Amino acid sequence: MFKAVLNNPSAEPKDIRWFYDQYAPMLLGYINGIVQDHQQSEDHLVAILTSFVKDVVLQEKSKLNIWLELRQYAQSKLTLFTAKDHQLKPNPSVNKGKLDLLDDSQKRIFCAVYYHGKSIPYLAATMGCDESEIRNQLKLSIDKMRRASGN
């Protein structure tokens, strides 16, 4: 068990120790599926559980609702964590012929969507801009590549 959890005495059912006992295995499996590194997954688990207990004021809910709320909270936190860990760069195995027509921002967005499978809301969160701007840049990059190929 983590030191952060051991240092907190168990007083009531909604403290960090209770959350760790109830949800850590499921949450660690969820995080490990996203992060793919066990040590980083454990670090994220501690950070997420600690901040969830501090940030989220829980009302009396069923355990299913708590798990769903915790998973959504973890998903929003992991979006920020993984954005720092994985910079979205063009895939080196891709034919660069048409990508050279795009500016850096368009190239980053295009490659993130089409080669890395990232969503527009994810890109908006990681790049710190509006979803409509991401969509516009993606459309412009597709148009440039189509015009260059004669379509």
Beta strands, then each sheet from edge to edge (+ up, - down):
end
